[in-house]
């Protein structure tokens, strides 16, 4: 009877969690709904795993798998408590932008470190065992590569600056009082999510052997995303006239670096 009562309580709790998500009005914003959906899914999937672990274990036993699954459920529940509060969709978008910024910061730092460490970014893992040095020049950056990568780094740094500034204005001016404001915030979050994958694709193409045409295409894709997010920012409520200066500056920085990349790769077309 105790087990049956516990099972019913668990079932009711899971249904209650799912109901909260389904009752959340779509008008509150897609970014917030995605966060609530993901948090709800984590809780439900965690409970499914825990129940499956209990059912597959001998009676009156406590296995390591059960402890791990229990910890997973606790962690999922704690994530629910950290969901945005107050100006719900504004806080959700700020959280999403902050996550994107963290990924881009890591990518920029990693590439800066690779460029500073020396001519051969793979020297620590691909050294010739017999000769004691590397003979494959395909794993080195040439001087032409480095000139190209300098402009690519400028584009990556512009991505970081772009996300940082947008995060700042969303926190300072973002509102969720009207459907238009909520939609504008969602549009910002949607386009911003394209920045970090575009940065990663560009960074991967920058490692030797460098295919300059691939670098140019990936750089053009990133530049397009950045200009789009800057344009969306400029026309939204989070960008009053006092903030338009940095939007124009970063747009110019994107164009400047992209033009340099085009000039350096003209022979690849």
ABEGO torsion letter per residue (X at the ends): XAAAAAAAAAAAAAAAAAAAAAABBAAAEAAAAAAAAAAAAAAAAAAAAAAAAAAABBBGBBBAAAAAAAAAAAAAAAAAAABBBEBAAAAAAAAAAAAAAAAAAAAAAAAAAAAAAEABAAAAAABBAAAGBBABAAABBBAAAAAAAAAAAAAAAAAAAAAAAAAAAAAAABBAABAAAAAAAAAAAAAAAAAAAAAAAAAAAABOBBBAAAAAAAAAAAAAAAAAAAAAAAABAABBAAAAAAAAAAAAAAAAAAAAAAAAAAAAX
